[in-house]
Amino acid sequence: MYLLLSVSPYPNSALSAGELAIIAIIPVLALAAWLVLVFAADRQPRRRTAAEARPLPQHPDAQEQEREQPERKAAA
């Protein structure tokens, strides 16, 4: 029983089209993700709209202190 095997000093290194596509796509996707992250990190904070810029409700004691302060300044 003799099997014919082709022996060559040059192995078959041909890649399929799918393997070549994966080799090309992965670095491109990694670069795109990196660029998106860099630009997102560098972006300036979003400007607040008028509705968002309203002061938050304060504790009632803090509001009373704010009302008293102008009176104290006027008395001084």
N, C-alpha and C positions, 0 to 999 in steps of 0.2 A: 504494500500500500504506500504509494508515493504521492504526496500532495505537491502540486506545483504552487509555490509561493513566490511572488515577485519580490525580490529583495533589491532595494535601491539605496544608495547613499543619500538620496534626496527624498525625505518623507513627503507625503501628500499633505500640503498645508492649505489647500483650498478651503475657503469658508463659504458657507451658504449665504444667500442674499439676506436672509433673516438675521444671521449672526453679524454680518457687516452693517446692517441697519442698526442693530442694537449698539454696536461699537461706536457708531456715529451719533446716535440720538442721545445716549446717556450723558456724554460731556456737554452737549449743547443744552440739554435740560438743566444740568447742574449750573452752567454758566448763567442761564436765564434766571434761575431761582436766586442765585447769588446777587445778580444785578437788581432784581426786585427788592430783595432784603436791604441792599445798600441804599437804594433810592427811598425806600420806606423809612429807614432809620434817619435819613438826612432831611426828610420833609419837615417843614415848619408846622407847628400845631395849627389846627383849624381855628379860624376866627369865630368868636362866639356871636350868635345873633342877639338881637335886643331881648328876646324872650329868655334866652339863656343867661344874659348878663345881669338880670335882676338879682338883687342881693337875696341871700337865703334868709328865711325867717329866723329872727334872733330870739333869744330867751327874753321874757318880759322884763326881768331885772336889768338886762343890758340896754333895753330900749329906754327905760326910765333914767338910767345913768347918762345916756346920750342927751336926753332932754334937759337934765339938770346941769350939764357941763356949760352950755351957753349962758345960763343964768349965773353960774359961778364966775365965768370970765367977765361978764358985764359988771358984777359986783366988785371985782378986783381992781 
